[in-house]
Amino acid sequence: MRAMDEALAAQASKGDKSALQNLLERHYETAFRFAYRMLGSRPDAQDVAQDVCMRLVARIASFRGDSRFSTWLYQMVLNACRDHRRRQGRVQQMETGYAAFQADDAADWADSDRKVRWLYLALDRLKPDLKETALLILAEEVTQEDAAQVLGISAGTVAWRMSEVKKRLRAMAEHDDERA
């Protein structure tokens, strides 16, 4: 898949419209899924995914192949999410809306589903840089090296952030268990 993405990106950067269309079709769901995890709102994630598609059309010629296409795409989605948050000024609304969404659906969930939902709510309580790192590593299953490229930081910083995430999640879990 990776080689195909890089080949399609190379063709698209030279003006091949069908290659560009193929890239858009192959990666729209990835862009949407990551945006949804970052923003917690389906309409906002759809807006960001569409924005990323437009950015991809405009910027495909700048893809040099220094990194994998998927890494480059994650960077675009991450930046679009950051831009969206700044433009909308709705970080607080997003957290409230996402928590309400979580609460509405939580009643009938099994124990493992409850834990996954708790994890996403807990991630929402982390600082944005820790949340971004955790979502890339845990939810998107990218490597620490790829996450470092997406975030523009060293792999060592990614490792440190993941250590912080684990430490803070443990503390949140203990605190939530005490309250229960």
N, C-alpha and C positions, 0 to 999 in steps of 0.2 A: 504494500500500500504506500509506504514511504517513497519508494522509487517512482511509483506512478504519480504521486502528488508533485514531486520535484519536476518530473518530466512535463506534467500538465502546466505547472507554474512557469516553466521555461518557455513552453509554447505560447501560453497566454501572455507572457511579458513581451512576446514578439508580435502580438496582435491577433492570435488565433482565438476567435470568439467562441468556438465550440469547446476548446480546452478550458477557457474561462468559465463557461456555463457548467462544464463538468465539475470543476473545482467548487463552484458555488453549490451545486446540488450535493456533492459529496460532503461538504463541511457546514452546511447551514445548521443542521441539527446539533453539531458540536458547538457552534457559536451560540445558538439559542440556549442549550443546556448549561453551558458555563455562565452565560449572562444571567440565566434564571437563578443559578446557585449564588451568584454574586449579589443580585439585586432583590431576589425573593418575590418578584412580581412578574407574572406572566406577560401582561401588556408591556411593561418596561423592558423585559427580556426580548420580546418580539421587536420592539423599537430598536434596541441595541443590535440585535442580529441583522435587521434590515440595514441599519446604519453601517455595520461592518461589511455587509455585502456591497454597499455603495462604495465604501472606502477601498474594498478589495479591487473593485473595477478601476477605481482611480489610481490605486497604488501598486497594482500588480507589476508594473514595469520596474518598480524599485526593489522587487524581491531579487536578491543577488544569490541566494542559495547558501549563504554563510551558515545558516541554521536550517533545521527541518522546516518545511512549510507549516506543519502543525504548530511548531513553536512560534513562528512568525504570526500565525493566525491567533493563537492565544494572547500574544502581546497586543494585537489589534483589539481583541475583545476586552481585555483587561483595561486598556486605555479608553475604549468607548464606554465601558461601565463607569470608570472614574469621571469621564467627561459628563456622562449622563447624571451622575450624582451631583456634580458641581452645578450643572445647568438647572436641575430640578430643585436642588436644595431640599431634598426630601429624605435624607437619611433617616430621620426620626420617623417619618410616615412609613417608610419602608419597613423598619423594624417593627412598628406597631401592627401594620397590615400583615406582615409575615407571621408574627406571633398569633394574631387573630386567626389566620388561616390554619396555623398549626393546631390551635385549640379546638377549632370546629371539627377537625377530622380525627383528633386523638382518641375519642371515646372508644372506638371499636378495634383499636389496633393491638396486635400481639406484642409480647414483651420485646422482641427484637426490633420491631417497627418503632416502638416507643423509644427505644434506645437511639435509633437512628435519628428520629425527630428531635430527641433531646440534644443530640450532638449538633444538629444544624442550628437549633436555638442557641446552644452554648457558643457555637462559632460566631453567631451574630453578636455575641457580647464581647468578643475579642477586638483588639485594635485592628483597623483595616489591613495593615501589613501582615499581621499574623493570620487573619482570616484568609486573605488572598493566597498566602503560602499554603495553608492547610487545605484549602479547596483544590488547589492544583495537585498537591501530593495525594491527598486522601480520596477526593471525589473524582478528579480527572485522571488519577493514576499516572501522572507524568513523573519522570525521574527527577531527582534533586538537581542534576545538571541542567535538564531542560527547564525546570522551574526557575533556576538561577538565570538562565537566558531570558525567559519570559519577563521576569521581574527586574532584570538589569542589575543583579547583585551576584555575589560570589556563592559558590556551592556551600562554602563554610557558613555563610550567613543563613542560607536555607536550612542547613542542619541545626544551627542555633535556634532559628525561629521555630522549627518543629519541636525541638526540645522544650522551648517556652510554651508552645501550644499544649504539649502533653502535660507539663507541670500545671498550667492554668486550668486545663480541663479536669485534671485530678482534683484540684482545689474546688472547682465548681461542683463536681460530683459529690465530694464530701459535704460541702455546704448544702447542697440540695437534699442529700440523704438525711442530714441533721434536721432539716425543716419538715421532712415527710413524717 
